[in-house]
Every structure is written in C-alpha cells, then in structure tokens.
Amino acid sequence: MEQLIWLVPLLPFLGFVINGLGRNSLSKGLVGIIGSGVILASFVISLVIFFSLQGDTQKSHEVLLFDWISAGALHIPLSFLVDPLSAIMLLIITGIGFLIHLYSTSYMHGDAGFGKFFAYLNLFVFFMLLLVLGSNYIVMFIGWEGVGLCSYLLIGFWYTNSAYASAAKKAFVMNRIGDLGFLLGVFLIFNTFGSVEFAKVFPQAASGSTDILVLITILLFIGACGKSAQLPLFTWLPDAMAGPTPVSALIHAATMVTAGIYMIARSSVLFDLAPLTQHIIAIIGAATALVAAIIALTQTDIKKVLAYSTVSQLGYMFLGLGVGAYTGSFFHVLTHAFFKALLFLGAGSVIHAMHHEQDMRHMGGLRKKLPVTFLTMMIGTIAIAGLPPFSGFFSKDEILAHAFQASPILWGIGVLTAFLTAFYMFRMMFLTFSGKYRGTHHEESHVHESPAAMTLPLIILAVLAAIGGAINLPHVFGGNEWLAHWLSGAGVAQHELELSYSTEYSLMAVSVAAAVIALLYAYTRYVKGARVPVADEAPRSALAKLSYNKFYLDEIYDFIITKPLDALSRFFYRIIDNKFIDGIVNGLGWSTNEASKGIRLLQSGNVGFYIFMMVFGIIALLLYTFFYI
C-alpha cells in the first residue's frame, strides 16, 4: 500500500503536465488516451488498495511521503491516510472520473481546446484525490482550494463568452467565502488541539470545550456550504452549467460538491460532540433541499434542472449529516455519483444530438431517435426519484428514516422534497423524450444516437444506478448494511436506527407513494396533456414566477451585497482615491513645482544676478556677525 498509494494522485498530475505542455502538439487521439489512461490506471490501483484493505485487520494506514512544514510547535507532514472512507472516495473519483474522461473524448472532439480541456480534467481529479487522501486538514485544504481553482478554469473554459466567464468568477468568489470559514476552523483546531493531524485531533475531541467545538464545526460547515452549494452559498452551482457538460458531470458527481460531505463525514467525531451545529446543518440541509426542488419545477434548460437537482440532493445529504445519519449521507454520495453522472452525461448526449440545444421546449419525441440515451436516463431518473429497487431508494430512505427519528417535521420536508424531485425529473424526461418533436424538421433529420464512446459510460452508469443500493442493503430487507460496517473502520460515527420494522416499512411506503403520485401527475400533464412550458416572457402564477426566477436570490444578493459594495468602491474611488489621496500626491507635486519656479532663478546663468547674490550674501554674513557674535 505504501508503494502504491502515491501513484493514485501522481498519475493524473502527470497527465495534466503532459497534456498541458503538449496541448498544441499532441494529436487529439493521443491526448484522449493519455488523459483517460492515467485515470484508468489510478482506478485500477484504487481497486487493489480497496481489496487489500478488506483483508487487513488494521483498517487505517498513514503513509508519510515527507516532512513538509516544521516550525516551532507547527509540524505538518505531507502524508496520506488510507482507510475505508478514503478508499471508497478513491473508487468514486477515479471510477466515475474515468467514464467522464472517456465520454469527453467524443463529446469534446471538435473543440479547439481539446488538449487544454483534458489537462484541466486531469488536474481536477488530482486535487480531489489530494483532498480525500490528506491525513490532516492542511493537505485537505490544498486539495480543497485546488478543486476550486479547477472549477474556475473549467466552468469558464469557453471564456470568450462573457456570461460563461462571469459564471466562473461567481463560482470562484462564492467558494472563497466558504473557504475563509474552513481556514478559520483549521486555525482554531490547531489553536485548540495543537495539531491539524486527524490522528491527533480526533482522540482529543471528547476532552475539548463544547463551545469551542461548536465554533470549530460551524466554521467547517461554512466551508462545506460553499463547496457543496448550500444556502446561502448555492447560487454558483446552477450557473456552473456554463462549462462543457462533462465538467458538469465531474463537478456534480465525482469531485467538487461531494467535498463538503466528505469533510464532515471525516470530522464526524467533532460534529457528533456539537449538537447545536448538527441542528443547524439539518435545518439548512432541509431548507436547501426544498428550495432547490421548488426552483427546479419550472426550469426549461435541461442542465439547469439537473443542477438544481444536485443542490437539492446535497441538501438531503446535509439533512442526513445533521440528524446523525453519517453512513446514510455517504451512501447517498455514492448512489448520487452513479445516477447524477449518468443524468448529466445523458443530457450531454441529448445536447450533442440536438446541436447544442438545451431548452426542453425545443425537444420532444427523442425516445426513438436516442434509444440508448433514453433508456439509461430513465434508469437514472427512477433512481433519483427513489423508486425501488433502484439505488436512490435505499440511500434516500435511510436518510428519511433517521430524519423521522430525529424530527417528524424534518422528515415531512424530506418527503415533500422527494415528491417534488420525482415530479421535476419525470417532467424533464417527458418533455425531452415524449410527445412530438418541437424543433425544426431539418434538425430532426439530423438527430441520431451518440457514438459508442459516449453511450458506453451511460450503460455502465445505468447498471450501477440500478444495482448500487445493494452496497448498503438494510436489515429490514435482510441485508447486513455492509457500508456501515465498512465505514466504522474509518472512525465515522455510527448512529443506530431505533425504529421498528413496521415503522420503517410505513415510512418507505409513504415516500414511494409520493414518488409514484408525482410520476403519474407528471405523466398526466406532459404526456397525456402534452403541456409545454410557456415562453420566458409569458405571464405566470405568483408561485411559478417565484420558482422560475429562482426566488430572486441573485437579485437579493445583488441588492444587499453587490450594489452596496459597488457604491462603497465608487465612494473610495471618487472621494478617497481621486480627491484625498490624489490630492495629497498632486499637492506635493504642485508645491514642488511652484517652489522650483523660484529656486530655479538661482541657476539663471545671469552674471549680474550672481554678483548681486554674492554681495547680498556678504552683507548677510556681516550683519549676522555684528549682531549675533
């Protein structure tokens, strides 16, 4: 393990270097092979590590690469922690990452920046691997910042479009807000425990002050809100759809947005000792899940629907973390990686076939034209809707069961969100694939299924989305909850579910019934009723208008944050900078210039003036001598 683990992040980094330096000289075929090959190699090594851990009595290994920072009491090694939690994350990042790279070889083939795109993708995977492998908060933070940088590079990949460039800047700035909270939390951890090493911090946690632990965990949670797009820092994620579709899949399924969930699961020992923080996380998670689901109801851009779906599903995960369902939340990270990568890549297949059209109002009737895309996306939709026996059913209901045990109100919000999720996802499917084609006839004749390099990842992900729930099959279905036992070896806090089987069956029945009702309602409206969303400028009901305009959150932020800051900057520019600072600088220059006008007469070159000054000087010296000496 010590000999292999360092290769897992190194190989993607080498791919970044090779493709980055050779982006203009290497052929697209070679770039694709290198970019995808290094991720596949990392996946194979991750599999070897995963299976070696299964037969290992010592589930946690710290691999020291070298001593990095040593100054006084501060000692930070660059070391990796290999345990059940990081091993699962390695498989998600490299496995899903490879499929996305493979898909990108075809999707991005006609793009002039093909080599640069693969270099950025490899770098993204490298930093995410660094984040999950770090044995301390500083190494984690380097990966944390690295994925933020890569998201900026990839969201704004088509930077000549000013809207896309603005979306990249928005993602970068909003993440910096959260990152400040994370960094302050790390500083406080070091100040409290004298170390940032997980192995030294977590054993001391129980002896720490509750107030300090609450403050630490709230600061860490602020970081998670930025990275994993929770209220009030989620508005960057839907705008991140400006990047190429494979980027959206990578961000939403395998890398960036899962970082906050991973960090809290890794730090579950701290969060478990801060019940106030857990209540805050549960409330914000539930609110985010519901708000994002309501917004998704009226969106017409196929990628925007999926983006708000991700925000909502992340809210589910935070709800689970807040009620102590650490395993359930991480289980949902895993299943979500399967079906969300599938859905985004499926949407990319639709967009590819529709010649970059993303508005569902201009789609329809694509089921026969894109059979593989339709079937695989339908599997992903059933999974995210939480219908049995697909993967999303098991992970979502584990979170809902823990939420019911903690608070029936939170459970009610979760069930309502499940209903809305099923509705807007089947709405997306019916608008895209059912009914009549709503584009031009010329376009319809050119619509065809995507190449094998794009459909093969869809098929693999569809299989995983269908059977992935077996990983943590609950006792109520005769399973042994393998994932819970596996993660206990990584020190992830475990909270037993204290509900009877009859109660669990009842809760599942309610959530499944909600999803089925939503499906039937969506079918009635968009298949039988052939409803099509109205034009952008058309009148809407008050609630629909609120949903379509995303609760005016961007406008609110613009009014209470952006405009005051702009006004303050104009004040500093016009008054402080232009008049005060420039006034002082220009005044000094003016004074010097005016003084020099008089002084330069001393250097006029006029002999008579020099004689006059000499005589004046002699008289002055004589007078001084007479009166003062």
Secondary structure as UniProt FT lines:
FT   TURN            2..6
FT   HELIX           7..21
FT   TURN            22..25
FT   HELIX           28..54
FT   STRAND          61..71
FT   TURN            72..73
FT   STRAND          74..82
FT   HELIX           84..107
FT   TURN            108..110
FT   TURN            112..113
FT   HELIX           114..133
FT   HELIX           137..155
FT   TURN            156..160
FT   HELIX           162..193
FT   HELIX           198..204
FT   HELIX           205..207
FT   HELIX           210..227
FT   TURN            228..229
FT   TURN            231..232
FT   HELIX           236..239
FT   HELIX           240..242
FT   HELIX           245..249
FT   HELIX           250..254
FT   HELIX           256..258
FT   HELIX           259..266
FT   HELIX           268..272
FT   HELIX           275..296
FT   TURN            297..298
FT   HELIX           302..322
FT   TURN            323..324
FT   HELIX           326..353
FT   TURN            354..355
FT   HELIX           360..362
FT   TURN            367..369
FT   HELIX           371..385
FT   TURN            388..389
FT   HELIX           391..406
FT   HELIX           408..433
FT   HELIX           441..446
FT   HELIX           452..467
FT   HELIX           468..472
FT   HELIX           475..477
FT   HELIX           482..488
FT   TURN            489..491
FT   HELIX           501..523
FT   HELIX           524..528
FT   TURN            536..537
FT   HELIX           542..548
FT   HELIX           550..552
FT   HELIX           553..557
FT   HELIX           558..562
FT   HELIX           563..571
FT   HELIX           572..581
FT   HELIX           582..599
FT   HELIX           600..603
FT   HELIX           607..628
//
